[in-house]
Amino acid sequence: MEQYVVEMRNIRKEFPGIVALDDVTLQLRKGEIHALLGENGAGKSTLMSVLFGLYNQEKGEILLNGEKVTIKDPNDANRLGIGMVHQHFQLINKFSVIENIVLGVEPTKRGVINLSDAEKKVLEISKNYGLAVEPRAKIKDITVGMQQRVEILKMLYRDNDILIFDEPTAMLTPQEIKDLLVIMQKLAEEGKSILFISHKLDEIMSICDRVTVLRRGKYIGTVNVKDTTTEELSVMMVGYKIDDTLQLAANESQEKVLEVKNLCVAQKRHGKNVVDDVSFDVFRGEVVGIAGIDGNGQSELAYALTGLGPITAGHIILKGEDITKHSVLKRNNLGISHIPEDRQKDGLILDFNLASNLILKRYRENRFFRRGVIHPKEINAFSERLIDEFDIRQSQGVNTIVRSMSGGNQQKVIVAREIDFDPDLLLAMSPTRGMDVGAIDYIHRQIINQRNNDKGVLLISLDLEEIFKLSDRILVIYNGKIVANLDPKKTTRQEVGLYMSGGNINGK
């Protein structure tokens, strides 16, 4: 009988109103990269949280190297050699990189914390694995990709041999994803055992040895990657074959829903324009995709258009009205909906319940709020409709606290709220980040429905496949400037990629 590094047998985990894990078994071999695949809310993160000691199971047992163990909390997990990189990083922004890495296992000399030895060890590890960091930099001042390196270094500093990566590529640029996958392969080659939660089937097929699939908290099966296909994994995950063909209505509208004229946004610290003299239009009945490598002004452009960030020059015109100086509320009321890049920071109030988050843009409407009185019956009926229409998985209906929901279902809350608002312009920034193939297909169809219903859609995404699939026109942003305006039917991914990296500009 094969002995596994980790064996989770018949795990059951319950939350109020829901069975999150129902008789789930997972077996991890030494030195393998084992994917955990499933829809949003399938129980993947919950299962890993049980292994890491964040939750305690109601039933089932955990074995490490054939020996039964009890993992009450993350300290127990770390002592047993288990580390975890969470989907939403567990870092303290005001602390430095090195302070975050050693937090909880601080080295001391004569009763005083001594970071110099720890820093030497971290630099040695970072050099060995290609995880370059600046130990004294503050977390708040480094990129998302760099923050993830810090999370990985936390595990390696503690000499963890069992490494859990929960949606590690969801917030990374394409190059950062490639770098991370190389690092994971090196860790496995050195004998580390890796559990990899991902929705991206191409990533799983490229680096994983085996895949365990969960669906709605139940174990569906485990397969060898070399013996399966992305189509077969997709069916295992969602239970049906996905038809990803999209029906595009003919569009001959000449009405501009959005005009952006010579827009500039300056960077706070050095005053340089991060959005530099940008001009473009969005017509009714079209999806305009903005492609670019992360950090080329996309976030600042979205903030400027929605009113969440200041501009230094230029004009924004919505349906013929100059909204450059309008508040966020007024822009919303005039017909802008916004699916933000960071759902937890800009899209949700995490400690409010589901109903409250679903009516954030509409709570002033008379049906919900009249004569100073809130009407919960109407709010709940409205929320229940959206929960059903958008298949938002939750444990306690409209009273579910949003913080307790999976990242993908949190995203569905935002998409439901913003699309149901019936906007004239939908600004969608990375709308399917961290979502499973079924949810991605559903949201893509919702975006196309907006287009087909004569709305304007501005899609900003780091996913070039998503840009090509949904866009009627592709704008490429590089170094804060729009450097190309392309027809997706007449261009290639290679050409767009060249523009994204600064090539093909002025004939270069």
Buried (B, 14 or more C-beta within 10 A) or exposed (E): EEEBBBBBBBBBBBBEEBBBBBBBEBBBBBBBBBBBBBBBBBBBBBBBBBBBBBBEBEEBEBBBEEEEBEBEEBEBBBEBBBBBBBBEBEBEEEBBBBBBBBEEEEBEEEEEEBBEEBBEBBBEBBEEBEBEBEBEBBBEEBBBBBBBBBBBBBBBBBEBBBBBBBBBBBBBBBEBBEBBBEBBBEBBEEEBBBBBBBBBBEBBBEBBBBBBBBBBBBBBEBBEBEEBEEEBBBBBBBEEEBEEEBEBEEBEEEEBBBBBBEBBBBBEEEEEBBBBBBEBBBBBBBBBBBBBBBBBBBBBBBBBBBBBBEBEBBBBBBBEEEBBEBEEEEBBEBBBBBBBBBBBEBBBEBEBBBBBBBBBBBEEEEEBBEEEEEEEEBBBEBBBEBBEEBBBBBBBBBBBBBEBBBBBBBBBBBBBBBBBBEBBBBBBBBBBBBBBBBBBBBBBBBBBBBBBEBBBBBBBBBBBEBBBBBBBBBBBBBBBBBBBEBEBEEBEBEBBBBBBBEEBBEEE
